[in-house]
Structure formats: C-alpha cells, structure tokens
Amino acid sequence: MFTIQEIQEYVGNFRKRKIRLLLALLVSASLLTVSSCYLYDGFNKRFVIYVVLSLGTGVLLVCPRPDRWYTAVPVLGCYLLLAPIKIFQRMELPVHDMSRIGEGVKLANVFIILFIYAVFLLFFQRIRFALGIGNIALLIITIVNYYVCLFRGASLSVNDLLATGTAFTVLNNYHLTMDSELWYSILYFCFFIAWGFWCDIPMRGKKYHMAVTAASLCGIAGFYLFWNVSDYLKKFEIQGHYWNLSENQSLNGFLVSFGVSMQEMAMKKPEGYSQEELLRIVNDIQDEYPCKNTLDQQLPNIICIMNEAWSDLRILGNLETSEEFMPFYDALTDNCVKGNTFVEILGGLTANSEFEVLTGDSLAFLAPAAIPYQLQVNHDMYSVARVLREQGYHTMAMHPSTAETWNREKVYRYLGFERFIDVSRFETEYLYVGNFLSDECNFNEIIWQFEHKEQGVPLFLFDVTIQNHASYYGNTDIILNVKKLGDVPAEEAGYLYDVDTYLNLIKLTDNAFQMMVEYFQEVEEPTIICMFGDHQPKLYDDFYNAMFRGSQLSEEEQRALMYITPYVIWANYDVQFPEYGDLSANYLGAALLECAGVKLPPYYRFLLQLQKNYPVISRYTVETLEKEDMVRQYRMLQYNHLMEKNYLKELFVFE
C-alpha cells in the first residue's frame, strides 16, 4: 500500500514530467517550424541536421541528467571537445564564409570560449550553469555582432559596449531582419545551450567546490599564459587589421579580434617621452612658429557643424543622378575654402571625428577600437572651445538628440563648453525627416540661438546634426534617383534604394545649408560657418560593386576612398582664407581657428605647420610617417594632452 505522502509525491512528479514533456514538444515543434521557414531547400544534409538539432534540443529538456560520475565525465568530455569548435564556426558563418580565417586562429578562438566557460564556472560553481549560461552569453554576442556588421560593415568592438546607450537612441531607425545563416547559428546554440544545462557532475560538498574552483582557476591561468606569455599569437601573426576594420573578423574570428582590440586599448607612452623633451618641443614651436593675431576686425562668431554622414559619393567615382544633390555646395566659391576631410570611421562612431576636430588629437595614435569620449576624455583638457572661451567667446554645443549619447554631456564640460543644448532644450519647432530632426530644424535652432545671444559677446557654436543617420530605408521622399554608377546603369547595379534615399537626404541638407548661409549673408556681425561630414554612410555592397567595377583600383585603394568627406569654411565678409587642400580631421579645428584670425596657442600652431608637411595623418599613413621627427613630436604632445591630467600648460598659453 502507498502512503498518502508517496501518492502526492508521485502525482507531483508526474505533473512535473508532463509539463517538461509538453515544454520539450513545444520547443522542438517551434524550432522545427522556424527552421523549415529559413533553411528548407529540399531533403539534404542541412535538412537532416536541423531536424536532429530541433528534436535533440527538446529531448535534452526531458531526458534525465547522468547521475553517475563514470557516465557524466565522458559526456562532459565530449561536450568540451565538440561544442567550442562548433560554436566558433556558428559565431562566424552569419557574417562571413570563413574562407580567409588565418592559420592558428581556430584554436585561439576555441581557447577563448573555454576561458569564458572557466570564468562562469568560477562564478556559478556548477558545470551546467557555466556551460549553459556561457553559451547564452555567446549567442547574445553573436546576434549583436551580426547586426553591427550588417549596419556598419565592421564587427562589434570593445567601445560599442560602452556606447550601448547611444545605440538605443537610433535603434528604431533600423529594420532588423534575419537571414538563414543567423537562424542556423541560433538553432545550433539552442542545442548546445540545452546540452550544456544537461551536463553536470553528480557530486556536491566542500571537496567538489574546491575541485571546481581549482579547475576554473587553472583554466583562467592557462588562458592568461597562452594569450599574454606564449608566442602563439606572434607565431601565427595574429594581429589587428586596423585600416580595414571589416577585415578583422574575416581573418581572426570575432573573439580573437575582440581580444586583440582589448589588449591594445591603452595609448602607449611614446619612446623618448619626458617633461624635458616636451619643454624643448614647446620652446622650438615658440621660436619657429610665433603667435600671430591676423584679426583686423571684431572677433567673428564661429559656427561649426559636424553634419551626420554628410559626404559626396562622387569621390568614389562617376555618379550620375536625375538632378544635382549638392548644387549649393558646388556653387559656393566666394569667401570660402573647401576640400576633403580624411576621417577614421565609416558608417558609425560619430564621436571619433568630433574628437579629432575639437581637440586636434589624432586617432592614428590610439587603438583602433578606441572611442576617446568614452575612455580618455575624463578630465579638463584643451580644445577649440576652450581656446575660444579664453579669448572672450561664449561656447555652446548643440545636438538634436539626447545629452547622454556618446557621453557628450560630460565630455563637453571637459572640453570647455559653457552650455550644451540637446533635443529637449530646442526653442524652435521640431521638424522631422523620418525619425530624426531635420537639418532645417537644426539650422533654425542655430539661427535662434544666434539671435538671442548676449550682445557684444562673440559666439562659438558647435553643432552635431542627425538627419542623415542610417538606416536609409523609407525615411524621406525619393525625388532624385541614381542613373549611372561608374560605367554601370542603375537598372543593372542591383539594390540601390538606400543610395537613392541617402542622396535625397543630402539634397535636403544642401537646401538647409543654403538657407542658413543666405540668412547670415544679411547679418552685420562677422560670422564664419564651417561644415564637415563625420563619415560616409555604409551602403549595401551592390552600390560599391557597381562604382568600382572596372576601376583598376586595388581593394585597399577602394577602401581608402570610403573614408573621405567634404569640408567648407565660409565667411559673411570679404576675406581670403588660406588654402588647406585635403586634410585629416585632426587639423580642421586648427584651420578654423586660423581662418577666424584668433590667437593660437603653441599646440595649434604646431598642427598648422604639421599639416603643411603631412596633410593626412591616419591609421593608414602613420606607420610610414611615425619615424619622421615632427610626427614623433606630435605623438608626444598628444600623449601629454590626452593622457596626462596635469598636462603641460605651456602648450596652451597665449603670448
């Protein structure tokens, strides 16, 4: 006879088994249904695999875990031999075909996956939690990396994690789609997550925890020796590919690329760096490039606009459209200087171009994954804003989005801005193009702030627009269309809707810029307006394939053209600006100060001389230039300016 308690336990266990069985059936059925939608293309190897994975995931949810160590240990061993290799493959294949993965890279990525398991094991003290939750974390990273690559063309970096808040502010403007390879990876992950939670060693107690802790610490220590002490990475020439960031994952795999970028985040102290050497450089600057105040009138108002994704795609090659998309910019010739800005980013990381222009520091000396606004700019430092503020300017920053994006609310204070106007503080009517405030709205706000500034006090206003932010899908009316790309007619080029959308946005920017220039032409106060693009947009491959077809340009030369945007500096009074030609973004702030005729501290005088000798300093060119004496001095001055909180004040004094 059964007791009442035994009957109740049996019924309770039966209900639990029934619920688990129903859950397993639901999971398997759901996975099989979605897999058939994305993966079915006939009865073949892939069909068999996705059926087995779908059913296997459900079976693992109801199958009892091994309850004897002599069965649990072999199962765990099989998991650790198979799962990391397959997970590495499924992290890569949604993004690239792995045909270019370098020698030795596979093992390095597998070691990182095992290291992740060891860290989770140390924290959770349970093998099944370490494997299951570790794989959940890797799945999340895989999905995020897929969309970062899709929208920006380069894999997820360390600082993307620091910029999560910024990403959420623009996420609703992207259309999240999924291809078959991504779903195939998700399916594999579901199976290995279920298998990971199923694995366990049926032992408990103090000795068990001591053994688990020792094993996890050994795994972590082993990885440290492999990564930092052994010559494995050097032996197989595993390193970051920094001019073309999209190359990193295709050659190194995501986890190794991410690890290398973390390793190189810090700016290394330059060889020969010392206080004495810095003072010698400053004294040389004072002697060779004395301070000159070229201003023969009252201090001009200065409006500097970093226009989101403002670029001239004609730089890539022949681009014929149904009508001109930059007619006003093209026709602007009086009292202005124009050229190309060489930037370090494509399709994103806006704050990096902003950093270079405002500070005069170059990203070429920083790790490729660096976003200075997130890490290095954490103390008061000199910038264009502070230089002007010390000469009597009211300094104001403006951006038609939230103050938190790219940490701007803190950074602008560090750089010397007295006021920051985000979207919540706009005084003019909100006008939208798609999901973002338009450049017309943005420029109307600039005019309002100018009209309400303190009389007799010159204004420096730095504005970051947002109208032309990706993605380029249905966020404006299509008025002009692409007709020809290179030698390829538009109808033969493939998908170009994003290009048409983007060029229509650029036309709206051109119209808004014309409106603002015409307004300031009638203003009596001397005023200078500078506008430049932070980066080119990342468009679909069909566009680039058509533009470069038959161009005879190498892949490297094609890529270099994608890092160029225009700049223009215009004044509402008669003036002959210096001709700067093409320059990298780190020089543009110094050039603007020179055009305004204000006093320049030694650092910015040095930049102007450096630009004459080396017009473009970038990650692409710095390796060939770093042994040049002036470039070596520049690296030292930047290190002091950016990395030292007690930086050399003599760099920024006025005579």
C-alpha positions, 0 to 999 in steps of 0.5 A: 500500500502507498502512503498518502505522502508517496501518492502526492509525491508521485502525482507531483512528479508526474505533473512535473514530467508532463509539463517538461514533456509538453515544454520539450514538444513545444520547443522542438515543434517551434524550432522545427517550424522556424527552421523549415521557414529559413533553411528548407531547400529540399531533403539534404544534409542541412535538412537532416541536421536541423531536424536532429538539432530541433528534436535533440534540443527538446529531448535534452529538456526531458531526458534525465541528467547522468547521475553517475560520475563514470557516465557524466565525465565522458559526456562532459568530455565530449561536450568540451571537445565538440561544442567550442569548435562548433560554436566558433564556426556558428559565431562566424558563418552569419557574417562571413564564409570563413574562407580567409580565417588565418592559420592558428586562429581556430584554436585561439578562438576555441581557447577563448570560449573555454576561458569564458566557460572557466570564468562562469564556472568560477562564478556559478560553481556548477558545470551546467550553469557555466556551460549553459549560461556561457553559451547564452552569453555567446549567442547574445554576442553573436546576434549583436555582432551580426547586426553591427556588421550588417549596419556598419560593415565592421564587427562589434568592438570593445567601445560599442559596449560602452556606447550601448546607450547611444545605440538605443537612441537610433535603434528604431531607425533600423529594420532588423531582419534575419537571414538563414545563416543567423537562424542556423547559428541560433538553432545550433546554440539552442542545442548546445545551450540545452546540452550544456544545462544537461551536463553536470557532475553528480557530486556536491560538498566542500571537496567538489567546490574546491575541485571546481574552483581549482579547475576554473582557476587553472583554466583562467591561468592557462588562458592568461599564459597562452594569450599574454606569455606564449608566442602563439599569437606572434607565431601565427601573426595574429594581429589587428587589421586596423585600416580595414576594420571589416577585415578583422573578423574575416581573418581572426574570428570575432573573439580573437579580434575582440581580444586583440582590440582589448589588449591594445586599448591603452595609448602607449607612452611614446619612446623618448617621452619626458617633461624635458623633451616636451619643454624643448618641443614647446620652446622650438614651436615658440621660436619657429612658429610665433603667435600671430593675431591676423584679426583686423576686425571684431572677433567673428562668431564661429559656427561649426557643424559636424553634419551626420554622414554628410559626404559626396559619393562622387569621390568614389567615382562617376555618379550620375543622378536625375538632378544635382544633390549638392548644387549649393555646395558646388556653387559656393566659391566666394569667401570660402575654402573647401576640400576633403576631410580624411576621417577614421570611421565609416558608417558609425562612431560619430564621436571619433571625428568630433574628437579629432576636430575639437581637440586636434588629437589624432586617432592614428595614435590610439587603438583602433577600437578606441572611442576617446569620449568614452575612455580618455576624455575624463578630465579638463583638457584643451580644445577649440572651445576652450581656446575660444572661451579664453579669448572672450567667446561664449561656447555652446554645443548643440545636438538634436538628440539626447545629452547622454549619447556618446557621453557628450554631456560630460565630455563637453564640460571637459572640453570647455563648453559653457552650455550644451543644448540637446533635443529637449532644450530646442526653442524652435519647432521640431521638424522631422525627416523620418525619425530624426530632426531635420537639418532645417530644424537644426539650422533654425535652432542655430539661427535662434540661438544666434539671435538671442545671444548676449550682445557684444559677446562673440559666439562659438557654436558647435553643432552635431546634426542627425538627419542623415543617420542610417538606416536609409530605408523609407525615411524621406521622399525619393525625388532624385534617383541614381542613373549611372554608377561608374560605367554601370546603369542603375537598372543593372547595379542591383539594390540601390534604394538606400543610395537613392534615399541617402542622396535625397537626404543630402539634397535636403541638407544642401537646401538647409545649408543654403538657407542658413548661409543666405540668412547670415549673408544679411547679418552685420556681425562677422560670422564664419560657418564651417561644415564637415561630414563625420563619415560616409554612410555604409551602403549595401555592397551592390552600390560599391560593386557597381562604382568600382567595377572596372576601376583598376583600383586595388581593394585597399585603394577602394577602401581608402576612398570610403573614408573621405568627406567634404569640408567648407569654411565660409565667411559673411565678409570679404576675406581670403582664407588660406588654402588647406587642400585635403586634410585629416580631421585632426587639423580642421579645428586648427584651420578654423581657428586660423581662418577666424584670425584668433590667437593660437596657442603653441599646440595649434600652431604646431598642427598648422605647420604639421599639416603643411608637411603631412596633410593626412595623418591616419591609421593608414599613413602613420606607420610610414610617417611615425619615424619622421621627427615632427610626427614623433613630436606630435605623438608626444604632445598628444600623449601629454594632452590626452593622457596626462591630467596635469598636462603641460600648460605651456602648450596652451598659453597665449603670448 
